[in-house]
Amino acid sequence: MDSSGFADLMRTIERAWSTGDAAAAAACFTEDAVYVEPPDRQRYVGRAELVELSGGDDPRPMSITWHNLVFDPVRQVGVGEYTFRGRRQFHGMAIVQVEEGKIRRWREYQFESQLDWPDFAGDSHF
């Protein structure tokens, strides 16, 4: 995968979560993917659990907006800064490992905040 393909993959998740399409979001992950927010605040293993993370058959309103996406095509590892909105709003960063065009591992760190992204990022915003 190249940087453009990585951006497309992450935008697919963005669209799927924003439209309540849990199956489309989960399809971006390998069958045995691991999704974690250390230290196991959230942990989902396998595509079936990722369907539930993404809202399952009765998705709640949620959305993710990517602010910066960067990808290393040699290591097949990418990172993205995001704003996630559901019952609450979080700004965070996800680091993902891609395997054969799908996400194999996802690790995220996030912080709850009602600030918009530019105010949250402050002087470090780019």
CNS distance restraints for C-alpha pairs under 8 A (distance, minus, plus):
assign (resid   1 and name CA) (resid   5 and name CA) 5.74 0.50 0.50
assign (resid   1 and name CA) (resid   6 and name CA) 6.66 0.50 0.50
assign (resid   1 and name CA) (resid  73 and name CA) 6.20 0.50 0.50
assign (resid   1 and name CA) (resid  76 and name CA) 7.01 0.50 0.50
assign (resid   1 and name CA) (resid 100 and name CA) 7.63 0.50 0.50
assign (resid   1 and name CA) (resid 101 and name CA) 6.21 0.50 0.50
assign (resid   2 and name CA) (resid   6 and name CA) 6.27 0.50 0.50
assign (resid   2 and name CA) (resid  71 and name CA) 7.39 0.50 0.50
assign (resid   2 and name CA) (resid  72 and name CA) 7.79 0.50 0.50
assign (resid   2 and name CA) (resid  73 and name CA) 5.30 0.50 0.50
assign (resid   3 and name CA) (resid   7 and name CA) 6.23 0.50 0.50
assign (resid   3 and name CA) (resid  70 and name CA) 7.09 0.50 0.50
assign (resid   3 and name CA) (resid  71 and name CA) 5.29 0.50 0.50
assign (resid   3 and name CA) (resid  72 and name CA) 7.29 0.50 0.50
assign (resid   3 and name CA) (resid  73 and name CA) 6.75 0.50 0.50
assign (resid   4 and name CA) (resid   8 and name CA) 6.23 0.50 0.50
assign (resid   5 and name CA) (resid   9 and name CA) 6.17 0.50 0.50
assign (resid   6 and name CA) (resid  10 and name CA) 6.26 0.50 0.50
assign (resid   6 and name CA) (resid  71 and name CA) 6.75 0.50 0.50
assign (resid   6 and name CA) (resid  78 and name CA) 7.44 0.50 0.50
assign (resid   7 and name CA) (resid  11 and name CA) 6.04 0.50 0.50
assign (resid   7 and name CA) (resid  69 and name CA) 6.66 0.50 0.50
assign (resid   8 and name CA) (resid  12 and name CA) 6.11 0.50 0.50
assign (resid   9 and name CA) (resid  13 and name CA) 6.64 0.50 0.50
assign (resid   9 and name CA) (resid  28 and name CA) 6.84 0.50 0.50
assign (resid   9 and name CA) (resid 102 and name CA) 7.74 0.50 0.50
assign (resid  10 and name CA) (resid  14 and name CA) 6.26 0.50 0.50
assign (resid  10 and name CA) (resid  66 and name CA) 7.97 0.50 0.50
assign (resid  11 and name CA) (resid  15 and name CA) 6.13 0.50 0.50
assign (resid  11 and name CA) (resid  66 and name CA) 7.76 0.50 0.50
assign (resid  12 and name CA) (resid  16 and name CA) 6.07 0.50 0.50
assign (resid  12 and name CA) (resid  24 and name CA) 7.82 0.50 0.50
assign (resid  12 and name CA) (resid  25 and name CA) 7.07 0.50 0.50
assign (resid  12 and name CA) (resid  28 and name CA) 7.67 0.50 0.50
assign (resid  13 and name CA) (resid  17 and name CA) 6.01 0.50 0.50
assign (resid  13 and name CA) (resid  24 and name CA) 7.43 0.50 0.50
assign (resid  13 and name CA) (resid  25 and name CA) 4.94 0.50 0.50
assign (resid  13 and name CA) (resid  28 and name CA) 6.99 0.50 0.50
assign (resid  14 and name CA) (resid  18 and name CA) 6.07 0.50 0.50
assign (resid  14 and name CA) (resid  63 and name CA) 6.81 0.50 0.50
assign (resid  14 and name CA) (resid  64 and name CA) 5.41 0.50 0.50
assign (resid  14 and name CA) (resid  65 and name CA) 6.39 0.50 0.50
assign (resid  14 and name CA) (resid  66 and name CA) 7.54 0.50 0.50
assign (resid  15 and name CA) (resid  19 and name CA) 6.08 0.50 0.50
assign (resid  16 and name CA) (resid  20 and name CA) 5.96 0.50 0.50
assign (resid  16 and name CA) (resid  21 and name CA) 4.74 0.50 0.50
assign (resid  16 and name CA) (resid  22 and name CA) 6.55 0.50 0.50
assign (resid  16 and name CA) (resid  24 and name CA) 5.79 0.50 0.50
assign (resid  16 and name CA) (resid  25 and name CA) 5.20 0.50 0.50
assign (resid  17 and name CA) (resid  21 and name CA) 6.11 0.50 0.50
assign (resid  17 and name CA) (resid  22 and name CA) 6.72 0.50 0.50
assign (resid  17 and name CA) (resid  25 and name CA) 6.47 0.50 0.50
assign (resid  17 and name CA) (resid  54 and name CA) 6.46 0.50 0.50
assign (resid  17 and name CA) (resid  62 and name CA) 6.18 0.50 0.50
assign (resid  17 and name CA) (resid  63 and name CA) 5.41 0.50 0.50
assign (resid  17 and name CA) (resid  64 and name CA) 6.82 0.50 0.50
assign (resid  18 and name CA) (resid  61 and name CA) 7.43 0.50 0.50
assign (resid  18 and name CA) (resid  62 and name CA) 5.76 0.50 0.50
assign (resid  18 and name CA) (resid  63 and name CA) 4.25 0.50 0.50
assign (resid  18 and name CA) (resid  64 and name CA) 6.71 0.50 0.50
assign (resid  19 and name CA) (resid  63 and name CA) 7.87 0.50 0.50
assign (resid  20 and name CA) (resid  54 and name CA) 7.58 0.50 0.50
assign (resid  20 and name CA) (resid  55 and name CA) 6.91 0.50 0.50
assign (resid  20 and name CA) (resid  59 and name CA) 5.51 0.50 0.50
assign (resid  20 and name CA) (resid  60 and name CA) 7.30 0.50 0.50
assign (resid  20 and name CA) (resid  61 and name CA) 6.98 0.50 0.50
assign (resid  20 and name CA) (resid  62 and name CA) 7.46 0.50 0.50
assign (resid  21 and name CA) (resid  25 and name CA) 6.45 0.50 0.50
assign (resid  21 and name CA) (resid  54 and name CA) 7.63 0.50 0.50
assign (resid  21 and name CA) (resid  55 and name CA) 7.94 0.50 0.50
assign (resid  21 and name CA) (resid  59 and name CA) 7.78 0.50 0.50
assign (resid  22 and name CA) (resid  26 and name CA) 6.13 0.50 0.50
assign (resid  22 and name CA) (resid  51 and name CA) 5.25 0.50 0.50
assign (resid  22 and name CA) (resid  52 and name CA) 7.42 0.50 0.50
assign (resid  22 and name CA) (resid  53 and name CA) 8.00 0.50 0.50
assign (resid  22 and name CA) (resid  54 and name CA) 4.73 0.50 0.50
assign (resid  22 and name CA) (resid  55 and name CA) 5.66 0.50 0.50
assign (resid  22 and name CA) (resid  56 and name CA) 5.63 0.50 0.50
assign (resid  22 and name CA) (resid  57 and name CA) 7.51 0.50 0.50
assign (resid  22 and name CA) (resid  59 and name CA) 7.23 0.50 0.50
assign (resid  23 and name CA) (resid  27 and name CA) 6.04 0.50 0.50
assign (resid  23 and name CA) (resid  51 and name CA) 5.91 0.50 0.50
assign (resid  23 and name CA) (resid  54 and name CA) 7.89 0.50 0.50
assign (resid  23 and name CA) (resid  56 and name CA) 7.67 0.50 0.50
assign (resid  24 and name CA) (resid  28 and name CA) 6.91 0.50 0.50
assign (resid  25 and name CA) (resid  29 and name CA) 7.76 0.50 0.50
assign (resid  25 and name CA) (resid  51 and name CA) 7.36 0.50 0.50
assign (resid  25 and name CA) (resid  54 and name CA) 6.70 0.50 0.50
assign (resid  26 and name CA) (resid  47 and name CA) 5.79 0.50 0.50
assign (resid  26 and name CA) (resid  48 and name CA) 7.73 0.50 0.50
assign (resid  26 and name CA) (resid  50 and name CA) 5.47 0.50 0.50
assign (resid  26 and name CA) (resid  51 and name CA) 5.31 0.50 0.50
assign (resid  26 and name CA) (resid  54 and name CA) 7.18 0.50 0.50
assign (resid  27 and name CA) (resid  47 and name CA) 7.39 0.50 0.50
assign (resid  28 and name CA) (resid 102 and name CA) 5.31 0.50 0.50
assign (resid  28 and name CA) (resid 103 and name CA) 6.20 0.50 0.50
assign (resid  29 and name CA) (resid  33 and name CA) 5.95 0.50 0.50
assign (resid  29 and name CA) (resid  47 and name CA) 6.57 0.50 0.50
assign (resid  29 and name CA) (resid 102 and name CA) 4.96 0.50 0.50
assign (resid  29 and name CA) (resid 103 and name CA) 4.42 0.50 0.50
assign (resid  29 and name CA) (resid 104 and name CA) 6.12 0.50 0.50
assign (resid  30 and name CA) (resid  46 and name CA) 7.44 0.50 0.50
assign (resid  30 and name CA) (resid  47 and name CA) 6.75 0.50 0.50
assign (resid  30 and name CA) (resid  99 and name CA) 7.70 0.50 0.50
assign (resid  30 and name CA) (resid 102 and name CA) 5.61 0.50 0.50
assign (resid  30 and name CA) (resid 103 and name CA) 5.87 0.50 0.50
assign (resid  30 and name CA) (resid 104 and name CA) 5.45 0.50 0.50
assign (resid  31 and name CA) (resid  46 and name CA) 5.36 0.50 0.50
assign (resid  31 and name CA) (resid  47 and name CA) 5.02 0.50 0.50
assign (resid  32 and name CA) (resid  45 and name CA) 6.40 0.50 0.50
assign (resid  32 and name CA) (resid  46 and name CA) 4.27 0.50 0.50
assign (resid  32 and name CA) (resid  47 and name CA) 6.46 0.50 0.50
assign (resid  32 and name CA) (resid 104 and name CA) 7.17 0.50 0.50
assign (resid  33 and name CA) (resid  45 and name CA) 5.77 0.50 0.50
assign (resid  33 and name CA) (resid  46 and name CA) 4.97 0.50 0.50
assign (resid  33 and name CA) (resid  47 and name CA) 6.55 0.50 0.50
assign (resid  33 and name CA) (resid 103 and name CA) 6.76 0.50 0.50
assign (resid  33 and name CA) (resid 104 and name CA) 4.56 0.50 0.50
assign (resid  33 and name CA) (resid 105 and name CA) 5.60 0.50 0.50
assign (resid  33 and name CA) (resid 106 and name CA) 7.87 0.50 0.50
assign (resid  34 and name CA) (resid  43 and name CA) 7.33 0.50 0.50
assign (resid  34 and name CA) (resid  44 and name CA) 5.91 0.50 0.50
assign (resid  34 and name CA) (resid  45 and name CA) 4.63 0.50 0.50
assign (resid  34 and name CA) (resid  46 and name CA) 6.43 0.50 0.50
assign (resid  34 and name CA) (resid 104 and name CA) 6.50 0.50 0.50
assign (resid  34 and name CA) (resid 105 and name CA) 4.92 0.50 0.50
assign (resid  34 and name CA) (resid 106 and name CA) 6.26 0.50 0.50
assign (resid  35 and name CA) (resid  42 and name CA) 7.66 0.50 0.50
assign (resid  35 and name CA) (resid  43 and name CA) 5.67 0.50 0.50
assign (resid  35 and name CA) (resid  44 and name CA) 5.10 0.50 0.50
assign (resid  35 and name CA) (resid  45 and name CA) 6.39 0.50 0.50
assign (resid  35 and name CA) (resid  50 and name CA) 7.94 0.50 0.50
assign (resid  35 and name CA) (resid 105 and name CA) 5.94 0.50 0.50
assign (resid  35 and name CA) (resid 106 and name CA) 4.61 0.50 0.50
assign (resid  35 and name CA) (resid 107 and name CA) 5.99 0.50 0.50
assign (resid  36 and name CA) (resid  40 and name CA) 6.03 0.50 0.50
assign (resid  36 and name CA) (resid  41 and name CA) 7.41 0.50 0.50
assign (resid  36 and name CA) (resid  42 and name CA) 5.38 0.50 0.50
assign (resid  36 and name CA) (resid  43 and name CA) 4.43 0.50 0.50
assign (resid  36 and name CA) (resid  44 and name CA) 6.46 0.50 0.50
assign (resid  36 and name CA) (resid 106 and name CA) 6.23 0.50 0.50
assign (resid  36 and name CA) (resid 107 and name CA) 4.99 0.50 0.50
assign (resid  36 and name CA) (resid 108 and name CA) 6.56 0.50 0.50
assign (resid  37 and name CA) (resid  41 and name CA) 5.44 0.50 0.50
assign (resid  37 and name CA) (resid  42 and name CA) 5.03 0.50 0.50
assign (resid  37 and name CA) (resid  43 and name CA) 6.56 0.50 0.50
assign (resid  37 and name CA) (resid 107 and name CA) 5.67 0.50 0.50
assign (resid  37 and name CA) (resid 108 and name CA) 5.03 0.50 0.50
assign (resid  37 and name CA) (resid 109 and name CA) 6.06 0.50 0.50
assign (resid  38 and name CA) (resid  42 and name CA) 7.27 0.50 0.50
assign (resid  38 and name CA) (resid 107 and name CA) 7.34 0.50 0.50
assign (resid  38 and name CA) (resid 108 and name CA) 7.38 0.50 0.50
assign (resid  38 and name CA) (resid 109 and name CA) 7.33 0.50 0.50
assign (resid  44 and name CA) (resid  49 and name CA) 5.59 0.50 0.50
assign (resid  44 and name CA) (resid  50 and name CA) 6.24 0.50 0.50
assign (resid  44 and name CA) (resid  53 and name CA) 7.61 0.50 0.50
assign (resid  45 and name CA) (resid  49 and name CA) 6.07 0.50 0.50
assign (resid  45 and name CA) (resid  50 and name CA) 7.24 0.50 0.50
assign (resid  46 and name CA) (resid  50 and name CA) 6.49 0.50 0.50
assign (resid  47 and name CA) (resid  51 and name CA) 6.28 0.50 0.50
assign (resid  48 and name CA) (resid  52 and name CA) 6.82 0.50 0.50
assign (resid  49 and name CA) (resid  53 and name CA) 6.33 0.50 0.50
assign (resid  50 and name CA) (resid  54 and name CA) 6.07 0.50 0.50
assign (resid  51 and name CA) (resid  55 and name CA) 6.45 0.50 0.50
assign (resid  51 and name CA) (resid  56 and name CA) 5.17 0.50 0.50
assign (resid  52 and name CA) (resid  56 and name CA) 4.37 0.50 0.50
assign (resid  54 and name CA) (resid  59 and name CA) 6.99 0.50 0.50
assign (resid  55 and name CA) (resid  59 and name CA) 3.74 0.50 0.50
assign (resid  55 and name CA) (resid  60 and name CA) 6.00 0.50 0.50
assign (resid  60 and name CA) (resid  86 and name CA) 7.53 0.50 0.50
assign (resid  61 and name CA) (resid  86 and name CA) 5.98 0.50 0.50
assign (resid  61 and name CA) (resid  87 and name CA) 7.96 0.50 0.50
assign (resid  62 and name CA) (resid  84 and name CA) 7.32 0.50 0.50
assign (resid  62 and name CA) (resid  85 and name CA) 5.36 0.50 0.50
assign (resid  62 and name CA) (resid  86 and name CA) 4.28 0.50 0.50
assign (resid  62 and name CA) (resid  87 and name CA) 7.70 0.50 0.50
assign (resid  63 and name CA) (resid  84 and name CA) 5.72 0.50 0.50
assign (resid  63 and name CA) (resid  85 and name CA) 5.21 0.50 0.50
assign (resid  63 and name CA) (resid  86 and name CA) 6.63 0.50 0.50
assign (resid  64 and name CA) (resid  82 and name CA) 6.55 0.50 0.50
assign (resid  64 and name CA) (resid  83 and name CA) 5.59 0.50 0.50
assign (resid  64 and name CA) (resid  84 and name CA) 4.35 0.50 0.50
assign (resid  64 and name CA) (resid  85 and name CA) 6.33 0.50 0.50
assign (resid  65 and name CA) (resid  82 and name CA) 5.42 0.50 0.50
assign (resid  65 and name CA) (resid  83 and name CA) 5.23 0.50 0.50
assign (resid  65 and name CA) (resid  84 and name CA) 6.52 0.50 0.50
assign (resid  66 and name CA) (resid  80 and name CA) 6.52 0.50 0.50
assign (resid  66 and name CA) (resid  81 and name CA) 5.89 0.50 0.50
assign (resid  66 and name CA) (resid  82 and name CA) 4.44 0.50 0.50
assign (resid  66 and name CA) (resid  83 and name CA) 6.69 0.50 0.50
assign (resid  67 and name CA) (resid  80 and name CA) 7.08 0.50 0.50
assign (resid  67 and name CA) (resid  81 and name CA) 5.40 0.50 0.50
assign (resid  67 and name CA) (resid  82 and name CA) 5.48 0.50 0.50
assign (resid  67 and name CA) (resid  83 and name CA) 7.69 0.50 0.50
assign (resid  68 and name CA) (resid  79 and name CA) 8.00 0.50 0.50
assign (resid  68 and name CA) (resid  80 and name CA) 5.33 0.50 0.50
assign (resid  68 and name CA) (resid  81 and name CA) 5.27 0.50 0.50
assign (resid  68 and name CA) (resid  82 and name CA) 7.44 0.50 0.50
assign (resid  69 and name CA) (resid  78 and name CA) 7.20 0.50 0.50
assign (resid  69 and name CA) (resid  79 and name CA) 5.77 0.50 0.50
assign (resid  69 and name CA) (resid  80 and name CA) 4.34 0.50 0.50
assign (resid  69 and name CA) (resid  81 and name CA) 6.77 0.50 0.50
assign (resid  70 and name CA) (resid  78 and name CA) 5.51 0.50 0.50
assign (resid  70 and name CA) (resid  79 and name CA) 5.38 0.50 0.50
assign (resid  70 and name CA) (resid  80 and name CA) 6.42 0.50 0.50
assign (resid  71 and name CA) (resid  76 and name CA) 7.13 0.50 0.50
assign (resid  71 and name CA) (resid  77 and name CA) 5.90 0.50 0.50
assign (resid  71 and name CA) (resid  78 and name CA) 4.07 0.50 0.50
assign (resid  71 and name CA) (resid  79 and name CA) 6.48 0.50 0.50
assign (resid  72 and name CA) (resid  76 and name CA) 5.60 0.50 0.50
assign (resid  72 and name CA) (resid  77 and name CA) 5.43 0.50 0.50
assign (resid  72 and name CA) (resid  78 and name CA) 6.06 0.50 0.50
assign (resid  73 and name CA) (resid  77 and name CA) 7.02 0.50 0.50
assign (resid  76 and name CA) (resid  97 and name CA) 5.92 0.50 0.50
assign (resid  76 and name CA) (resid  98 and name CA) 5.36 0.50 0.50
assign (resid  76 and name CA) (resid  99 and name CA) 7.21 0.50 0.50
assign (resid  77 and name CA) (resid  95 and name CA) 7.14 0.50 0.50
assign (resid  77 and name CA) (resid  96 and name CA) 5.63 0.50 0.50
assign (resid  77 and name CA) (resid  97 and name CA) 4.51 0.50 0.50
assign (resid  77 and name CA) (resid  98 and name CA) 6.12 0.50 0.50
assign (resid  78 and name CA) (resid  95 and name CA) 5.69 0.50 0.50
assign (resid  78 and name CA) (resid  96 and name CA) 5.31 0.50 0.50
assign (resid  78 and name CA) (resid  97 and name CA) 6.54 0.50 0.50
assign (resid  78 and name CA) (resid  98 and name CA) 7.84 0.50 0.50
assign (resid  79 and name CA) (resid  93 and name CA) 6.94 0.50 0.50
assign (resid  79 and name CA) (resid  94 and name CA) 5.52 0.50 0.50
assign (resid  79 and name CA) (resid  95 and name CA) 4.32 0.50 0.50
assign (resid  79 and name CA) (resid  96 and name CA) 6.22 0.50 0.50
assign (resid  80 and name CA) (resid  93 and name CA) 5.53 0.50 0.50
assign (resid  80 and name CA) (resid  94 and name CA) 5.39 0.50 0.50
assign (resid  80 and name CA) (resid  95 and name CA) 6.65 0.50 0.50
assign (resid  81 and name CA) (resid  91 and name CA) 7.48 0.50 0.50
assign (resid  81 and name CA) (resid  92 and name CA) 5.68 0.50 0.50
assign (resid  81 and name CA) (resid  93 and name CA) 4.35 0.50 0.50
assign (resid  81 and name CA) (resid  94 and name CA) 6.56 0.50 0.50
assign (resid  82 and name CA) (resid  91 and name CA) 5.64 0.50 0.50
assign (resid  82 and name CA) (resid  92 and name CA) 5.36 0.50 0.50
assign (resid  82 and name CA) (resid  93 and name CA) 6.06 0.50 0.50
assign (resid  82 and name CA) (resid  94 and name CA) 7.86 0.50 0.50
assign (resid  83 and name CA) (resid  89 and name CA) 7.06 0.50 0.50
assign (resid  83 and name CA) (resid  90 and name CA) 5.66 0.50 0.50
assign (resid  83 and name CA) (resid  91 and name CA) 4.41 0.50 0.50
assign (resid  83 and name CA) (resid  92 and name CA) 6.44 0.50 0.50
assign (resid  83 and name CA) (resid 117 and name CA) 7.06 0.50 0.50
assign (resid  84 and name CA) (resid  89 and name CA) 5.64 0.50 0.50
assign (resid  84 and name CA) (resid  90 and name CA) 5.14 0.50 0.50
assign (resid  84 and name CA) (resid  91 and name CA) 6.29 0.50 0.50
assign (resid  84 and name CA) (resid  92 and name CA) 7.88 0.50 0.50
assign (resid  85 and name CA) (resid  89 and name CA) 4.46 0.50 0.50
assign (resid  85 and name CA) (resid  90 and name CA) 6.51 0.50 0.50
assign (resid  88 and name CA) (resid 112 and name CA) 7.30 0.50 0.50
assign (resid  89 and name CA) (resid 112 and name CA) 5.79 0.50 0.50
assign (resid  89 and name CA) (resid 113 and name CA) 5.96 0.50 0.50
assign (resid  89 and name CA) (resid 114 and name CA) 6.15 0.50 0.50
assign (resid  90 and name CA) (resid 110 and name CA) 6.07 0.50 0.50
assign (resid  90 and name CA) (resid 111 and name CA) 5.31 0.50 0.50
assign (resid  90 and name CA) (resid 112 and name CA) 4.24 0.50 0.50
assign (resid  90 and name CA) (resid 113 and name CA) 5.64 0.50 0.50
assign (resid  90 and name CA) (resid 114 and name CA) 7.72 0.50 0.50
assign (resid  91 and name CA) (resid 110 and name CA) 5.54 0.50 0.50
assign (resid  91 and name CA) (resid 111 and name CA) 5.48 0.50 0.50
assign (resid  91 and name CA) (resid 112 and name CA) 6.45 0.50 0.50
assign (resid  91 and name CA) (resid 113 and name CA) 6.83 0.50 0.50
assign (resid  91 and name CA) (resid 117 and name CA) 7.37 0.50 0.50
assign (resid  91 and name CA) (resid 120 and name CA) 7.95 0.50 0.50
assign (resid  92 and name CA) (resid 108 and name CA) 6.95 0.50 0.50
assign (resid  92 and name CA) (resid 109 and name CA) 5.47 0.50 0.50
assign (resid  92 and name CA) (resid 110 and name CA) 3.88 0.50 0.50
assign (resid  92 and name CA) (resid 111 and name CA) 6.10 0.50 0.50
assign (resid  93 and name CA) (resid 108 and name CA) 5.55 0.50 0.50
assign (resid  93 and name CA) (resid 109 and name CA) 5.50 0.50 0.50
assign (resid  93 and name CA) (resid 110 and name CA) 6.39 0.50 0.50
assign (resid  94 and name CA) (resid 106 and name CA) 6.59 0.50 0.50
assign (resid  94 and name CA) (resid 107 and name CA) 5.54 0.50 0.50
assign (resid  94 and name CA) (resid 108 and name CA) 4.13 0.50 0.50
assign (resid  94 and name CA) (resid 109 and name CA) 6.54 0.50 0.50
assign (resid  95 and name CA) (resid 106 and name CA) 5.86 0.50 0.50
assign (resid  95 and name CA) (resid 107 and name CA) 5.36 0.50 0.50
assign (resid  95 and name CA) (resid 108 and name CA) 6.30 0.50 0.50
assign (resid  96 and name CA) (resid 103 and name CA) 6.52 0.50 0.50
assign (resid  96 and name CA) (resid 104 and name CA) 7.33 0.50 0.50
assign (resid  96 and name CA) (resid 105 and name CA) 5.41 0.50 0.50
assign (resid  96 and name CA) (resid 106 and name CA) 4.44 0.50 0.50
assign (resid  96 and name CA) (resid 107 and name CA) 6.38 0.50 0.50
assign (resid  97 and name CA) (resid 103 and name CA) 5.87 0.50 0.50
assign (resid  97 and name CA) (resid 104 and name CA) 5.55 0.50 0.50
assign (resid  97 and name CA) (resid 105 and name CA) 5.08 0.50 0.50
assign (resid  97 and name CA) (resid 106 and name CA) 6.68 0.50 0.50
assign (resid  98 and name CA) (resid 102 and name CA) 5.39 0.50 0.50
assign (resid  98 and name CA) (resid 103 and name CA) 4.48 0.50 0.50
assign (resid  98 and name CA) (resid 104 and name CA) 5.41 0.50 0.50
assign (resid  98 and name CA) (resid 105 and name CA) 7.19 0.50 0.50
assign (resid  99 and name CA) (resid 103 and name CA) 6.20 0.50 0.50
assign (resid  99 and name CA) (resid 104 and name CA) 5.83 0.50 0.50
assign (resid 113 and name CA) (resid 120 and name CA) 7.70 0.50 0.50
assign (resid 115 and name CA) (resid 119 and name CA) 6.00 0.50 0.50
assign (resid 115 and name CA) (resid 120 and name CA) 5.54 0.50 0.50
assign (resid 116 and name CA) (resid 120 and name CA) 6.06 0.50 0.50
assign (resid 117 and name CA) (resid 121 and name CA) 6.01 0.50 0.50
assign (resid 118 and name CA) (resid 122 and name CA) 5.89 0.50 0.50
assign (resid 118 and name CA) (resid 125 and name CA) 6.01 0.50 0.50
assign (resid 121 and name CA) (resid 125 and name CA) 4.95 0.50 0.50
